[in-house]
Amino acid sequence: MTSLRHLPFLLLPTLVFGWGGTEHSQITAEAVRFMPADLAALMAPEAGALTHIYCEFPDQNWPAYGKWGDGNAEPYLPRFADTRREWDITFYCGWNPITREGTTYPHSTPRAYEAVPKYFLRAVEALKAGRLEDAARILGVAVHYIEDSAAFGHLQGVHRGLHWDTRKPLQSPDYTPQNLGGTPEAAAQKLVERMKEMVEATETAVDPVFAKANMPLTEVKRLTQLDPVPKEVLRAAILAKHEFPEDMDKATRACATAAVQVCADMLLTALSIAPKPFPQPKPNAMGVNLVFNPSFEKAGDENAEGWCIGWLDLNDKTGRAEWYRAGTHWDKPVKKGERSAMVLWAPEKGIEWRQTWRNALRVNPGEVYRASAWVKSRTEKGRSHLTLELCDTNYHALAQPKSNEVEGKGDWTELKLETTLPLDARWLRVILHSNADGAAWFDEVKVERVR
């Protein structure tokens, strides 16, 4: 094997951050796999989203989402899709990177010992209130912190080198999860103890491999206290991975397995506390507007609360979407109130205003819904319409019925549609779409259950 010891540091390959790629998903899926049948059935409607979406939330709570530069502020790179707002990730993490409200935690110990029990207790409260979706999303935040703690988030040189080939499944050994306590508070305290045991076990697994790379973990810990952290720490992680790949893979998977077990304990404990039978939401009332913030009057961070922008062409640099406020000029394109949602100079693929998932409607197959919105168009070409996105438990679209379309220049026009929900439908949300090359304003959105 060709040695890497004498290669210049800058020529060494860049490594993915700890638990990069799909590793969070694989660890979380393994933890869910160990749930007993009754608790697995309770979690089932949100299990897919927990393992593929929610466990990534803390890595997506950044102000760069929705902005240019692919997270790096580089003008030649595409826009970041606005994942943070679409899933209301700020709400579930409890920290808003725009307004600086709430509490932010590093993804590592010792602060993770404070963060994880906080999220666990929030999730338990949501389960007690019958809010399975909110509970699953908060648990997704908690498992992320547990998983990063098992990947040495406090030792970035190790953290950046600790990942495996995700084409090979994790396949952790069989495990029977522990119920961590009879009360939520006792369980939260025990959860911290389990995390500390996990961190100790992961250090035991990794230390011999780093010792082979001539930097035992005790030395890594000492050097990471320096500012800046010496590059030799990252060099040791790279050497360990490339010169002792089998040892490093074994140690990495041992760390992941330790995280699986603590995550499984937390999930089982939270679900065990949930009321049995678990309360199911009542069907939506008929004849009332079910849309949150239908006239865009309530403020979120930088745009209307409960709405996000869907940038369908991430490379387009012309199109804009703005939370429009009526000013002092003569023409005030709002239907009612002081606000509307504007799309300006949209690309051919269009730009959308979407309801965030936290404000989407829980629905049932066979129900009938009527939707409407008003649009004012001022464009030479391009069209605007309303869509209802109907999704299953994994948030995959089953159907997207579309209203009449509006084009050209004119006064306020009503967009309307009525639809019967398909089999497996669980979620409904409004999407306002326009590819107008001029301007289109949307206002007064309504969704009613009619049967």
C-alpha positions as a Markdown table, in Angstrom:
| # | Residue | x | y | z |
|---|---|---|---|---|
| 1 | Met | 0.0 | 0.0 | 0.0 |
| 2 | Thr | 1.3 | 3.4 | -0.9 |
| 3 | Ser | 1.9 | 5.4 | 2.3 |
| 4 | Leu | 0.2 | 8.8 | 2.7 |
| 5 | Arg | 2.5 | 9.9 | 5.5 |
| 6 | His | 4.7 | 12.1 | 3.4 |
| 7 | Leu | 2.1 | 13.6 | 1.1 |
| 8 | Pro | 1.6 | 17.4 | 1.5 |
| 9 | Phe | -1.4 | 18.1 | 3.7 |
| 10 | Leu | -3.3 | 20.1 | 1.1 |
| 11 | Leu | -3.1 | 17.2 | -1.4 |
| 12 | Leu | -4.9 | 14.9 | 1.0 |
| 13 | Pro | -8.5 | 14.1 | -0.1 |
| 14 | Thr | -11.3 | 16.0 | 1.6 |
| 15 | Leu | -13.5 | 13.8 | 3.9 |
| 16 | Val | -17.2 | 14.0 | 4.5 |
| 17 | Phe | -18.2 | 15.3 | 7.9 |
| 18 | Gly | -19.0 | 12.6 | 10.5 |
| 19 | Trp | -22.1 | 10.7 | 9.6 |
| 20 | Gly | -22.3 | 12.5 | 6.3 |
| 21 | Gly | -24.3 | 11.3 | 3.3 |
| 22 | Thr | -27.1 | 8.9 | 4.3 |
| 23 | Glu | -25.4 | 7.7 | 7.6 |
| 24 | His | -27.8 | 9.6 | 9.9 |
| 25 | Ser | -30.7 | 7.9 | 8.0 |
| 26 | Gln | -29.1 | 4.4 | 8.3 |
| 27 | Ile | -28.5 | 4.8 | 12.0 |
| 28 | Thr | -32.0 | 6.1 | 12.6 |
| 29 | Ala | -33.6 | 3.3 | 10.5 |
| 30 | Glu | -31.7 | 0.7 | 12.6 |
| 31 | Ala | -33.0 | 2.2 | 15.8 |
| 32 | Val | -36.6 | 2.2 | 14.5 |
| 33 | Arg | -36.1 | -1.4 | 13.4 |
| 34 | Phe | -35.7 | -2.5 | 17.0 |
| 35 | Met | -39.1 | -1.1 | 18.2 |
| 36 | Pro | -41.5 | -3.8 | 19.4 |
| 37 | Ala | -44.5 | -4.4 | 17.2 |
| 38 | Asp | -47.0 | -2.2 | 19.2 |
| 39 | Leu | -44.7 | 0.8 | 19.3 |
| 40 | Ala | -43.6 | 0.3 | 15.7 |
| 41 | Ala | -47.3 | 0.4 | 14.7 |
| 42 | Leu | -47.7 | 3.7 | 16.6 |
| 43 | Met | -44.7 | 5.2 | 14.9 |
| 44 | Ala | -45.5 | 3.8 | 11.5 |
| 45 | Pro | -47.1 | 6.8 | 9.9 |
| 46 | Glu | -44.0 | 8.9 | 10.6 |
| 47 | Ala | -41.3 | 6.3 | 10.6 |
| 48 | Gly | -40.2 | 6.9 | 7.0 |
| 49 | Ala | -40.0 | 10.6 | 7.4 |
| 50 | Leu | -38.1 | 10.2 | 10.7 |
| 51 | Thr | -35.5 | 8.1 | 9.1 |
| 52 | His | -35.1 | 10.0 | 5.8 |
| 53 | Ile | -36.0 | 13.6 | 6.7 |
| 54 | Tyr | -36.3 | 14.5 | 10.4 |
| 55 | Cys | -33.0 | 13.1 | 11.6 |
| 56 | Glu | -31.2 | 15.6 | 9.3 |
| 57 | Phe | -33.0 | 18.7 | 10.7 |
| 58 | Pro | -30.1 | 20.2 | 12.8 |
| 59 | Asp | -27.9 | 20.2 | 9.7 |
| 60 | Gln | -30.5 | 22.1 | 7.8 |
| 61 | Asn | -31.3 | 24.9 | 10.2 |
| 62 | Trp | -29.1 | 27.5 | 8.5 |
| 63 | Pro | -29.9 | 30.9 | 7.1 |
| 64 | Ala | -28.3 | 29.9 | 3.8 |
| 65 | Tyr | -31.4 | 27.9 | 2.8 |
| 66 | Gly | -33.3 | 29.8 | 0.1 |
| 67 | Lys | -30.2 | 31.9 | -0.7 |
| 68 | Trp | -27.7 | 32.0 | -3.5 |
| 69 | Gly | -24.4 | 30.2 | -3.5 |
| 70 | Asp | -25.3 | 26.6 | -2.4 |
| 71 | Gly | -24.6 | 27.5 | 1.2 |
| 72 | Asn | -21.2 | 29.0 | 0.4 |
| 73 | Ala | -22.2 | 32.5 | -0.8 |
| 74 | Glu | -20.6 | 31.8 | -4.2 |
| 75 | Pro | -22.5 | 33.7 | -7.0 |
| 76 | Tyr | -21.8 | 31.1 | -9.6 |
| 77 | Leu | -23.3 | 28.2 | -7.6 |
| 78 | Pro | -27.1 | 27.5 | -7.6 |
| 79 | Arg | -29.6 | 28.6 | -5.0 |
| 80 | Phe | -30.3 | 26.5 | -1.9 |
| 81 | Ala | -33.8 | 25.1 | -1.9 |
| 82 | Asp | -35.6 | 26.6 | 1.2 |
| 83 | Thr | -35.7 | 23.3 | 3.2 |
| 84 | Arg | -35.5 | 25.2 | 6.5 |
| 85 | Arg | -38.8 | 27.0 | 6.0 |
| 86 | Glu | -40.6 | 24.2 | 4.1 |
| 87 | Trp | -40.3 | 21.9 | 7.1 |
| 88 | Asp | -40.3 | 24.6 | 9.8 |
| 89 | Ile | -37.0 | 23.3 | 11.0 |
| 90 | Thr | -36.4 | 26.4 | 13.1 |
| 91 | Phe | -39.5 | 25.6 | 15.2 |
| 92 | Tyr | -38.4 | 22.0 | 15.9 |
| 93 | Cys | -34.8 | 22.9 | 16.7 |
| 94 | Gly | -35.9 | 25.8 | 18.9 |
| 95 | Trp | -33.5 | 28.2 | 17.3 |
| 96 | Asn | -34.0 | 30.8 | 14.6 |
| 97 | Pro | -30.8 | 31.7 | 12.8 |
| 98 | Ile | -32.4 | 34.8 | 11.3 |
| 99 | Thr | -33.9 | 36.4 | 14.3 |
| 100 | Arg | -31.4 | 34.8 | 16.8 |
| 101 | Glu | -34.3 | 33.7 | 19.0 |
| 102 | Gly | -34.2 | 30.5 | 21.0 |
| 103 | Thr | -31.3 | 28.4 | 22.0 |
| 104 | Thr | -28.7 | 26.9 | 19.7 |
| 105 | Tyr | -26.6 | 23.9 | 20.6 |
| 106 | Pro | -23.4 | 22.5 | 19.1 |
| 107 | His | -23.8 | 19.0 | 17.7 |
| 108 | Ser | -21.4 | 17.5 | 20.3 |
| 109 | Thr | -20.8 | 16.8 | 23.9 |
| 110 | Pro | -20.9 | 18.2 | 26.5 |
| 111 | Arg | -23.7 | 20.6 | 25.3 |
| 112 | Ala | -25.5 | 17.7 | 23.6 |
| 113 | Tyr | -26.1 | 16.3 | 27.2 |
| 114 | Glu | -28.2 | 19.4 | 27.7 |
| 115 | Ala | -29.9 | 19.4 | 24.3 |
| 116 | Val | -31.0 | 15.8 | 24.0 |
| 117 | Pro | -33.1 | 15.6 | 27.2 |
| 118 | Lys | -34.7 | 18.9 | 26.3 |
| 119 | Tyr | -35.8 | 17.6 | 22.9 |
| 120 | Phe | -36.9 | 14.3 | 24.4 |
| 121 | Leu | -39.2 | 16.0 | 26.9 |
| 122 | Arg | -40.7 | 18.2 | 24.2 |
| 123 | Ala | -41.4 | 15.1 | 22.1 |
| 124 | Val | -43.0 | 13.4 | 25.0 |
| 125 | Glu | -45.3 | 16.4 | 25.6 |
| 126 | Ala | -46.3 | 16.3 | 21.9 |
| 127 | Leu | -47.1 | 12.6 | 22.1 |
| 128 | Lys | -49.2 | 13.2 | 25.2 |
| 129 | Ala | -51.1 | 15.8 | 23.2 |
| 130 | Gly | -51.7 | 13.4 | 20.3 |
| 131 | Arg | -49.3 | 15.3 | 17.9 |
| 132 | Leu | -47.4 | 12.4 | 16.4 |
| 133 | Glu | -46.0 | 14.5 | 13.6 |
| 134 | Asp | -44.5 | 17.1 | 15.9 |
| 135 | Ala | -43.2 | 14.4 | 18.2 |
| 136 | Ala | -41.5 | 12.5 | 15.4 |
| 137 | Arg | -39.9 | 15.7 | 14.1 |
| 138 | Ile | -38.5 | 16.7 | 17.5 |
| 139 | Leu | -37.3 | 13.1 | 18.1 |
| 140 | Gly | -35.5 | 13.5 | 14.7 |
| 141 | Val | -33.6 | 16.5 | 16.1 |
| 142 | Ala | -32.7 | 14.5 | 19.3 |
| 143 | Val | -31.4 | 11.4 | 17.4 |
| 144 | His | -29.2 | 13.7 | 15.3 |
| 145 | Tyr | -27.5 | 15.0 | 18.4 |
| 146 | Ile | -27.1 | 11.5 | 19.8 |
| 147 | Glu | -25.6 | 10.3 | 16.5 |
| 148 | Asp | -23.2 | 13.2 | 16.2 |
| 149 | Ser | -22.1 | 12.7 | 19.8 |
| 150 | Ala | -21.1 | 9.1 | 18.8 |
| 151 | Ala | -19.1 | 10.5 | 16.0 |
| 152 | Phe | -16.9 | 12.8 | 18.1 |
| 153 | Gly | -18.5 | 16.1 | 17.2 |
| 154 | His | -16.3 | 17.7 | 19.9 |
| 155 | Leu | -13.1 | 16.4 | 18.2 |
| 156 | Gln | -13.5 | 17.7 | 14.6 |
| 157 | Gly | -10.4 | 15.9 | 13.3 |
| 158 | Val | -11.9 | 12.6 | 14.3 |
| 159 | His | -15.5 | 13.6 | 13.3 |
| 160 | Arg | -14.5 | 14.4 | 9.8 |
| 161 | Gly | -12.9 | 11.1 | 9.2 |
| 162 | Leu | -15.5 | 8.9 | 10.8 |
| 163 | His | -17.8 | 7.6 | 8.1 |
| 164 | Trp | -18.4 | 4.4 | 6.2 |
| 165 | Asp | -19.2 | 3.2 | 2.7 |
| 166 | Thr | -23.0 | 3.7 | 2.8 |
| 167 | Arg | -23.5 | 1.3 | -0.1 |
| 168 | Lys | -23.0 | -1.4 | 2.5 |
| 169 | Pro | -25.8 | -1.6 | 5.1 |
| 170 | Leu | -25.0 | -1.0 | 8.8 |
| 171 | Gln | -26.6 | -4.3 | 10.0 |
| 172 | Ser | -26.0 | -3.7 | 13.7 |
| 173 | Pro | -26.4 | -6.7 | 16.0 |
| 174 | Asp | -29.8 | -7.5 | 17.5 |
| 175 | Tyr | -30.7 | -5.3 | 20.4 |
| 176 | Thr | -33.6 | -5.1 | 22.9 |
| 177 | Pro | -34.1 | -1.4 | 23.7 |
| 178 | Gln | -34.3 | -0.3 | 27.3 |
| 179 | Asn | -37.1 | 1.7 | 28.9 |
| 180 | Leu | -35.2 | 4.5 | 30.5 |
| 181 | Gly | -37.5 | 5.5 | 33.3 |
| 182 | Gly | -41.0 | 5.5 | 34.8 |
| 183 | Thr | -41.4 | 9.3 | 34.4 |
| 184 | Pro | -40.2 | 11.6 | 31.6 |
| 185 | Glu | -37.9 | 13.4 | 33.9 |
| 186 | Ala | -36.3 | 10.2 | 35.2 |
| 187 | Ala | -35.9 | 9.0 | 31.6 |
| 188 | Ala | -34.3 | 12.2 | 30.5 |
| 189 | Gln | -31.7 | 11.9 | 33.3 |
| 190 | Lys | -31.0 | 8.3 | 32.4 |
| 191 | Leu | -30.8 | 9.2 | 28.7 |
| 192 | Val | -27.8 | 11.5 | 29.6 |
| 193 | Glu | -26.1 | 8.6 | 31.4 |
| 194 | Arg | -26.6 | 6.3 | 28.4 |
| 195 | Met | -25.1 | 9.0 | 26.1 |
| 196 | Lys | -22.0 | 9.2 | 28.4 |
| 197 | Glu | -21.7 | 5.4 | 28.3 |
| 198 | Met | -21.9 | 5.6 | 24.5 |
| 199 | Val | -19.2 | 8.2 | 24.2 |
| 200 | Glu | -16.9 | 6.2 | 26.4 |
| 201 | Ala | -17.6 | 3.1 | 24.3 |
| 202 | Thr | -16.9 | 5.0 | 21.0 |
| 203 | Glu | -13.6 | 6.3 | 22.4 |
| 204 | Thr | -12.6 | 2.7 | 23.3 |
| 205 | Ala | -13.4 | 1.6 | 19.8 |
| 206 | Val | -11.5 | 4.4 | 17.9 |
| 207 | Asp | -8.4 | 4.9 | 20.1 |
| 208 | Pro | -6.5 | 1.8 | 18.9 |
| 209 | Val | -6.8 | 2.9 | 15.3 |
| 210 | Phe | -5.6 | 6.4 | 16.0 |
| 211 | Ala | -2.7 | 4.9 | 18.0 |
| 212 | Lys | -1.7 | 3.1 | 14.8 |
| 213 | Ala | -1.6 | 6.5 | 13.1 |
| 214 | Asn | 0.7 | 7.7 | 15.9 |
| 215 | Met | -1.9 | 9.9 | 17.5 |
| 216 | Pro | -3.8 | 8.2 | 20.4 |
| 217 | Leu | -7.1 | 9.8 | 21.3 |
| 218 | Thr | -5.6 | 11.4 | 24.4 |
| 219 | Glu | -3.3 | 13.4 | 22.2 |
| 220 | Val | -6.2 | 14.2 | 19.8 |
| 221 | Lys | -8.2 | 15.6 | 22.8 |
| 222 | Arg | -5.2 | 17.7 | 23.9 |
| 223 | Leu | -4.6 | 19.2 | 20.5 |
| 224 | Thr | -8.2 | 20.0 | 19.8 |
| 225 | Gln | -8.1 | 22.4 | 22.8 |
| 226 | Leu | -5.7 | 24.6 | 20.8 |
| 227 | Asp | -6.9 | 27.4 | 18.6 |
| 228 | Pro | -6.6 | 26.9 | 15.8 |
| 229 | Val | -6.7 | 23.1 | 15.9 |
| 230 | Pro | -3.4 | 21.8 | 14.4 |
| 231 | Lys | -3.8 | 20.2 | 11.0 |
| 232 | Glu | -2.0 | 17.1 | 12.3 |
| 233 | Val | -5.3 | 16.0 | 13.9 |
| 234 | Leu | -7.1 | 15.8 | 10.6 |
| 235 | Arg | -4.0 | 14.3 | 9.0 |
| 236 | Ala | -4.2 | 11.5 | 11.6 |
| 237 | Ala | -7.9 | 10.8 | 10.8 |
| 238 | Ile | -7.1 | 10.6 | 7.1 |
| 239 | Leu | -4.1 | 8.3 | 7.7 |
| 240 | Ala | -6.1 | 6.1 | 10.0 |
| 241 | Lys | -8.9 | 5.8 | 7.3 |
| 242 | His | -6.6 | 5.1 | 4.4 |
| 243 | Glu | -3.8 | 3.1 | 5.9 |
| 244 | Phe | -5.9 | 1.0 | 8.2 |
| 245 | Pro | -9.3 | 0.9 | 6.4 |
| 246 | Glu | -10.5 | -2.4 | 7.8 |
| 247 | Asp | -9.7 | -1.3 | 11.4 |
| 248 | Met | -11.3 | 2.1 | 10.8 |
| 249 | Asp | -14.4 | 0.7 | 9.2 |
| 250 | Lys | -14.8 | -1.7 | 12.2 |
| 251 | Ala | -14.4 | 1.1 | 14.7 |
| 252 | Thr | -16.7 | 3.4 | 12.8 |
| 253 | Arg | -19.5 | 0.8 | 12.7 |
| 254 | Ala | -19.0 | 0.2 | 16.4 |
| 255 | Cys | -19.6 | 3.9 | 17.0 |
| 256 | Ala | -22.7 | 3.8 | 14.8 |
| 257 | Thr | -24.0 | 0.7 | 16.6 |
| 258 | Ala | -23.6 | 2.5 | 20.0 |
| 259 | Ala | -25.6 | 5.4 | 18.6 |
| 260 | Val | -28.3 | 3.0 | 17.3 |
| 261 | Gln | -28.8 | 1.5 | 20.8 |
| 262 | Val | -29.1 | 4.9 | 22.6 |
| 263 | Cys | -31.5 | 6.2 | 19.9 |
| 264 | Ala | -33.5 | 3.0 | 20.2 |
| 265 | Asp | -33.7 | 3.4 | 24.0 |
| 266 | Met | -34.9 | 7.0 | 23.6 |
| 267 | Leu | -37.5 | 6.1 | 20.9 |
| 268 | Leu | -38.9 | 3.2 | 22.9 |
| 269 | Thr | -39.1 | 5.2 | 26.1 |
| 270 | Ala | -40.9 | 8.2 | 24.4 |
| 271 | Leu | -43.4 | 5.9 | 22.6 |
| 272 | Ser | -44.0 | 3.9 | 25.8 |
| 273 | Ile | -45.1 | 7.1 | 27.6 |
| 274 | Ala | -47.6 | 8.0 | 24.8 |
| 275 | Pro | -51.2 | 7.4 | 25.6 |
| 276 | Lys | -52.7 | 4.1 | 24.5 |
| 277 | Pro | -54.7 | 3.9 | 22.3 |
| 278 | Phe | -53.0 | 6.9 | 20.7 |
| 279 | Pro | -55.5 | 9.7 | 20.0 |
| 280 | Gln | -56.4 | 10.2 | 16.3 |
| 281 | Pro | -57.1 | 13.6 | 14.9 |
| 282 | Lys | -60.7 | 14.4 | 14.3 |
| 283 | Pro | -61.7 | 14.9 | 10.6 |
| 284 | Asn | -61.5 | 18.5 | 9.5 |
| 285 | Ala | -64.5 | 20.6 | 10.0 |
| 286 | Met | -66.7 | 21.3 | 7.0 |
| 287 | Gly | -67.6 | 24.7 | 5.6 |
| 288 | Val | -64.7 | 26.7 | 7.2 |
| 289 | Asn | -61.4 | 28.0 | 5.8 |
| 290 | Leu | -58.7 | 25.6 | 7.0 |
| 291 | Val | -55.7 | 27.6 | 5.6 |
| 292 | Phe | -53.3 | 29.1 | 8.1 |
| 293 | Asn | -52.5 | 32.8 | 7.3 |
| 294 | Pro | -54.6 | 32.7 | 4.1 |
| 295 | Ser | -54.1 | 36.4 | 3.4 |
| 296 | Phe | -50.4 | 36.5 | 4.2 |
| 297 | Glu | -50.8 | 39.1 | 6.9 |
| 298 | Lys | -48.9 | 37.3 | 9.7 |
| 299 | Ala | -45.1 | 37.8 | 9.6 |
| 300 | Gly | -42.6 | 34.9 | 9.7 |
| 301 | Asp | -38.9 | 35.5 | 9.3 |
| 302 | Glu | -38.4 | 37.4 | 6.1 |
| 303 | Asn | -41.8 | 36.4 | 4.6 |
| 304 | Ala | -45.3 | 35.3 | 5.5 |
| 305 | Glu | -45.6 | 32.9 | 8.4 |
| 306 | Gly | -46.7 | 29.4 | 7.3 |
| 307 | Trp | -45.5 | 29.8 | 3.7 |
| 308 | Cys | -42.2 | 29.2 | 2.0 |
| 309 | Ile | -40.9 | 29.7 | -1.5 |
| 310 | Gly | -40.4 | 26.9 | -4.0 |
| 311 | Trp | -37.5 | 27.7 | -6.4 |
| 312 | Leu | -38.1 | 25.3 | -9.2 |
| 313 | Asp | -35.1 | 26.4 | -11.2 |
| 314 | Leu | -32.2 | 26.7 | -8.7 |
| 315 | Asn | -29.9 | 28.1 | -11.4 |
| 316 | Asp | -32.3 | 31.0 | -12.4 |
| 317 | Lys | -30.9 | 34.4 | -11.4 |
| 318 | Thr | -33.8 | 36.6 | -12.5 |
| 319 | Gly | -36.9 | 35.4 | -10.8 |
| 320 | Arg | -38.0 | 36.7 | -7.5 |
| 321 | Ala | -40.6 | 35.9 | -4.9 |
| 322 | Glu | -41.5 | 38.6 | -2.4 |
| 323 | Trp | -43.9 | 39.1 | 0.5 |
| 324 | Tyr | -45.5 | 42.1 | -0.9 |
| 325 | Arg | -46.7 | 45.0 | 1.2 |
| 326 | Ala | -49.0 | 47.7 | 0.0 |
| 327 | Gly | -47.1 | 51.0 | -0.1 |
| 328 | Thr | -48.0 | 54.6 | -0.9 |
| 329 | His | -48.1 | 54.2 | -4.7 |
| 330 | Trp | -51.4 | 54.3 | -6.5 |
| 331 | Asp | -51.8 | 50.7 | -7.5 |
| 332 | Lys | -51.8 | 48.4 | -4.4 |
| 333 | Pro | -52.0 | 44.8 | -5.7 |
| 334 | Val | -53.5 | 43.2 | -2.5 |
| 335 | Lys | -57.0 | 41.7 | -2.5 |
| 336 | Lys | -57.6 | 42.3 | 1.2 |
| 337 | Gly | -55.5 | 43.6 | 4.1 |
| 338 | Glu | -52.0 | 44.9 | 3.5 |
| 339 | Arg | -50.1 | 41.9 | 2.1 |
| 340 | Ser | -50.0 | 39.5 | -0.8 |
| 341 | Ala | -47.6 | 36.9 | -2.2 |
| 342 | Met | -45.8 | 38.1 | -5.3 |
| 343 | Val | -43.9 | 36.2 | -8.0 |
| 344 | Leu | -41.8 | 38.4 | -10.4 |
| 345 | Trp | -40.0 | 37.5 | -13.6 |
| 346 | Ala | -40.3 | 33.8 | -13.0 |
| 347 | Pro | -38.3 | 31.3 | -15.1 |
| 348 | Glu | -40.1 | 28.9 | -17.5 |
| 349 | Lys | -40.2 | 26.2 | -14.7 |
| 350 | Gly | -41.9 | 28.7 | -12.4 |
| 351 | Ile | -41.7 | 29.8 | -8.8 |
| 352 | Glu | -44.1 | 28.7 | -6.1 |
| 353 | Trp | -45.5 | 29.9 | -2.8 |
| 354 | Arg | -46.1 | 26.7 | -0.7 |
| 355 | Gln | -47.7 | 26.0 | 2.6 |
| 356 | Thr | -45.1 | 24.7 | 5.0 |
| 357 | Trp | -45.6 | 21.1 | 6.2 |
| 358 | Arg | -46.3 | 22.2 | 9.7 |
| 359 | Asn | -49.3 | 24.0 | 8.4 |
| 360 | Ala | -50.4 | 21.4 | 5.9 |
| 361 | Leu | -53.8 | 19.7 | 6.6 |
| 362 | Arg | -54.1 | 16.2 | 7.9 |
| 363 | Val | -56.8 | 14.6 | 5.7 |
| 364 | Asn | -58.4 | 11.2 | 5.0 |
| 365 | Pro | -59.0 | 9.3 | 1.8 |
| 366 | Gly | -62.3 | 9.9 | 0.1 |
| 367 | Glu | -62.9 | 13.4 | 1.6 |
| 368 | Val | -63.8 | 16.2 | -0.8 |
| 369 | Tyr | -62.1 | 19.6 | -0.7 |
| 370 | Arg | -62.7 | 22.8 | -2.5 |
| 371 | Ala | -59.9 | 25.3 | -2.9 |
| 372 | Ser | -59.6 | 28.8 | -4.2 |
| 373 | Ala | -57.2 | 31.8 | -4.3 |
| 374 | Trp | -57.2 | 35.2 | -6.0 |
| 375 | Val | -54.5 | 36.2 | -8.5 |
| 376 | Lys | -53.7 | 39.4 | -10.2 |
| 377 | Ser | -51.5 | 39.1 | -13.3 |
| 378 | Arg | -49.4 | 41.7 | -15.1 |
| 379 | Thr | -47.4 | 39.8 | -17.8 |
| 380 | Glu | -47.0 | 39.3 | -21.5 |
| 381 | Lys | -46.6 | 35.6 | -21.2 |
| 382 | Gly | -46.7 | 32.9 | -18.6 |
| 383 | Arg | -49.5 | 31.6 | -16.5 |
| 384 | Ser | -50.5 | 31.3 | -12.8 |
| 385 | His | -52.6 | 28.6 | -11.1 |
| 386 | Leu | -53.4 | 27.0 | -7.8 |
| 387 | Thr | -52.4 | 23.4 | -7.0 |
| 388 | Leu | -53.3 | 21.1 | -4.1 |
| 389 | Glu | -50.5 | 18.7 | -3.3 |
| 390 | Leu | -51.9 | 15.4 | -1.9 |
| 391 | Cys | -49.3 | 13.3 | -0.2 |
| 392 | Asp | -49.0 | 9.9 | 1.6 |
| 393 | Thr | -47.4 | 9.3 | 5.0 |
| 394 | Asn | -43.9 | 9.6 | 3.5 |
| 395 | Tyr | -44.8 | 13.0 | 2.1 |
| 396 | His | -44.7 | 11.7 | -1.5 |
| 397 | Ala | -47.2 | 13.3 | -3.8 |
| 398 | Leu | -50.0 | 11.0 | -4.9 |
| 399 | Ala | -51.8 | 13.7 | -7.0 |
| 400 | Gln | -51.6 | 17.4 | -7.7 |
| 401 | Pro | -54.9 | 18.6 | -9.0 |
| 402 | Lys | -54.7 | 22.0 | -10.7 |
| 403 | Ser | -57.1 | 25.0 | -10.9 |
| 404 | Asn | -57.9 | 27.1 | -13.9 |
| 405 | Glu | -55.0 | 29.3 | -15.2 |
| 406 | Val | -54.7 | 33.0 | -15.5 |
| 407 | Glu | -52.4 | 34.8 | -17.9 |
| 408 | Gly | -51.9 | 38.3 | -19.4 |
| 409 | Lys | -52.9 | 41.5 | -17.8 |
| 410 | Gly | -56.1 | 41.9 | -15.7 |
| 411 | Asp | -57.8 | 42.5 | -12.4 |
| 412 | Trp | -58.2 | 40.0 | -9.6 |
| 413 | Thr | -59.4 | 36.6 | -10.9 |
| 414 | Glu | -60.4 | 33.7 | -8.8 |
| 415 | Leu | -58.6 | 30.3 | -9.1 |
| 416 | Lys | -60.8 | 27.4 | -8.1 |
| 417 | Leu | -60.8 | 23.6 | -8.0 |
| 418 | Glu | -62.5 | 20.7 | -6.2 |
| 419 | Thr | -61.0 | 17.3 | -5.6 |
| 420 | Thr | -61.8 | 13.9 | -4.0 |
| 421 | Leu | -58.8 | 12.6 | -2.0 |
| 422 | Pro | -57.2 | 9.4 | -3.3 |
| 423 | Leu | -56.5 | 6.2 | -1.4 |
| 424 | Asp | -53.5 | 6.6 | 1.0 |
| 425 | Ala | -53.9 | 10.4 | 1.2 |
| 426 | Arg | -52.7 | 11.8 | 4.5 |
| 427 | Trp | -51.6 | 15.4 | 3.8 |
| 428 | Leu | -52.9 | 18.3 | 1.7 |
| 429 | Arg | -51.2 | 21.6 | 1.2 |
| 430 | Val | -51.7 | 24.5 | -1.1 |
| 431 | Ile | -49.2 | 25.5 | -3.8 |
| 432 | Leu | -49.5 | 28.8 | -5.7 |
| 433 | His | -47.6 | 28.5 | -9.0 |
| 434 | Ser | -46.6 | 31.1 | -11.6 |
| 435 | Asn | -44.2 | 31.2 | -14.5 |
| 436 | Ala | -45.2 | 34.7 | -15.5 |
| 437 | Asp | -42.4 | 36.7 | -17.0 |
| 438 | Gly | -43.9 | 39.9 | -15.5 |
| 439 | Ala | -45.6 | 39.9 | -12.1 |
| 440 | Ala | -48.4 | 37.9 | -10.4 |
| 441 | Trp | -49.8 | 38.5 | -6.9 |
| 442 | Phe | -51.7 | 35.9 | -4.9 |
| 443 | Asp | -54.1 | 36.6 | -2.0 |
| 444 | Glu | -57.1 | 35.3 | 0.0 |
| 445 | Val | -56.4 | 31.5 | -0.2 |
| 446 | Lys | -59.1 | 29.2 | 1.0 |
| 447 | Val | -59.5 | 25.4 | 1.4 |
| 448 | Glu | -62.8 | 24.0 | 2.7 |
| 449 | Arg | -63.9 | 20.4 | 3.3 |
| 450 | Val | -67.2 | 20.0 | 1.5 |
| 451 | Arg | -67.8 | 16.2 | 2.1 |
